[in-house]
Amino acid sequence: MFVVLLSTTNATFLQLLFILHYLRSNSCILSNRCLRWKDENSKLHVNCSSRNVRSIPTFPNETYYLDLSLNPIGIIKNRSFCNLHYLQELNLFFCGIKVLEQDAFIGLEKLRKLNLRTNQLTFNFQSFPKGVFSPLKHLTYMNIINTNVDSLELNFASFSQYVMSDLLSLNTLIIDLFHDTDGAFILGKGFLSLKRLRVVQAGLCYMDFNNRTLENVLYLESFDLSCCTLASYEIGALRGRKFKRLNFDAVYMNKNDDYWDMVTDLGTAKIDILVLTATFHIYSFLPASFFVSLSPSGLTEIYLNDNSVIEAGTGSTGDDILPSTLNYLDFSGNQISEIRYFMQNLSYLNLERNNLGIYLKSKRYSASEVNNLTEVNLSFNKLYYLMFSLFYGHAKLEKLNLSNNFLMDITFNVSNLYTLKVLDMSNNRIQSFGSKTMDSLDKCFHKSDMQIDISGNVLQCSCGTLQFLKWIIDKRRYFRRMKNMICKFSNGTELTLTSFRNTILLLEKGCSSYTALLIGISVSIITAVLIVAVGLVYRYRWRLRYIYYMTRSKYKRYKKVENEQSYKYDAFISYSDTESTFIIKDCIPSLEGNAGIKLCIHQRDFVPGEEITHNITNSIHESRKTICIITRSFIESYYCMFEFNMARMESIYSRGGQSILFLVFYEQLGPQDLPLVMLELVQQNSYIEYPNDEQGNIVFWEKLKEVLS
């Protein structure tokens, strides 16, 4: 507040006008345009953001935080903040600043945080006079990105030596990383004085990364090159350095080979946390020795999320061993369909948003018999079935996230997960749990306080699920988010699980009243079905006997068929798409390339535009033999089983009972996994198993050639 005492005898008219103008241009700005308040520690905050301030007014001496962002200031004049001796933070973001006068920051000896982001400053003496930062003795943080880096007047050597070298307390610097026209890098020799500088983060960034890049920032602990373009990468740039955090998020290399040079180089430094998010977006496979190369670095956390990786380790070689120091691995947001590593010491594994639905049906991601995992995230992976032993060896698992998949029940063993605290199966396709699942969970409940989340699933309210619903109510203290659990009746009515205890009682009474009726109807239906079945068997007894004897006769030892009919193909190969690699890389070269046998492959030989069923029947009819590559995927495929049955009919009705169907078991399958008609073929020994070893493969292909000869 200003108090003016003037008399007409000792003050001129011009002085009066000057004082009135001063009051209007300064104190009015504070009272009418800027927001002021004190925090819980009685620190004064002044916010003048977006107030069209063109020149910096006078602020109260006790101002602690000052925000002048988004104003058309243009120039920071000398002594603009000379009275703000207690100011700790100053925000000058997007103020169109082109020039900082030499004494612009006089008075800010306690300033700790300065934001000069997105202005029109140029790294030279015109924008940054020599010693402009010398008053900032306690500055620990500065953001100076999005500057005028396209200027031809850049002088990085002078900027670092005569401007930046005064910031002796600086800990964190966010700055554009470039070379000037003379080839000098922004982190010049002046940075040798900044012995407290620990964090450098890139803004705009286009640079060569070599052994001179970091030579002047000797005490750096965190280096962030997010979204940086590296014109070149020189092996040895990181050798001997120690980082708590190294961030190569979305780094782009002009040369593809530089990516792997960088991986090799990472192993020569000591790194706690490594971020490679969206870095390998042009590669589908990590190098076989990826983690072996990184092991010497002593990594504890690595982020490989949001890349384009399809396969990450097979668990079959020494290259698939994770570093012994690694305890956090993030592979989320990739396209991984196969992953298997030895992970003895890993504690956190994030595989969210991948394509592991088929893989985890029969295989495990951990090649270690015992691991130290405490948290696993498999959400958004199109999971519909998980193998029973998937989580064997997870003796310390506390949190398992299986949300947002297609699971209908718990098919994996949970009875040995004694340390599990949270099982998230929300937003799946669960309608109820089977009795075995409920028994397994009961065992877990007795040994731990596990919490299950099945919210977002539409449970089924019916007599068939009554036991399940009563079990949930009885065990409700073990279920999370009960208010979001929905139960749906056959008539479409939906209720939340917290409001239908009485409904369960009514449902129980209704189910018991219909028991006798259901038994009577069931007996009647069974009797009717038996009568119809006996009648059909009697009516078609001769055809059935004919099929039986023809089936028996066609599974004898294969012999050459003396037949004058000519066929377009020697064999039609029936297989599911998951075995395409085996067909292309093994089957075709071994039979067509080495034996001169002509095969019909649906991906190659089907007539475009023709209906699939017509293509199948025509191809089988035009082939002398039909070979089925039997896997679980084959049995689950509609068209694979269609091809199998069409080949059976071809044998019976078009080939006079000749044996044209031959089974190759590519996977180990039990009798319970096979359809009845296929099991009959197997019992007649009309099949061969793929050995998948070098010596056995030779015998296998010779046998197959004999069948087709």
FENTATA-V305130 format. One record per run of one state. SS is the DSSP state (H for helix, E for strand, C for the rest). FROM is the first residue (numbers start at 0). LEN is the number of residues. Records with the same first field share a line. If there is no record, write none. Layout:
SS->FROM-LEN  FROM-LEN
//
This chain:
C->0-12  25-1  32-2  38-5  47-15  67-7  76-12  91-7  100-12  115-12  128-12  144-11  162-1  166-5  177-1  179-5  185-3  193-5  209-12  224-4  233-8  247-4  253-3  266-3  275-9  285-4  297-3  303-7  312-5  321-6  330-7  339-1  342-5  350-8  361-4  366-8  377-21  401-20  424-10  447-3  453-4  461-1  474-1  479-2  484-1  489-4  496-4  513-1  539-1  554-14  574-2  595-3  605-6  621-1  630-1  636-1  654-6  665-5  673-2  683-3  689-4  708-1
H->12-13  26-6  155-7  163-3  188-5  256-10  289-8  317-3  358-3  434-13  462-12  475-3  481-3  500-13  514-25  540-14  576-19  601-4  611-10  631-5  637-17  670-3  675-8  693-15
E->34-4  43-4  62-5  74-2  88-3  98-2  112-3  127-1  140-4  171-6  178-1  184-1  198-11  221-3  228-5  241-6  251-2  269-6  284-1  300-3  310-2  320-1  327-3  337-2  340-2  347-3  365-1  374-3  398-3  421-3  450-3  457-4  478-1  485-4  493-3  568-6  598-3  622-8  660-5  686-3
//
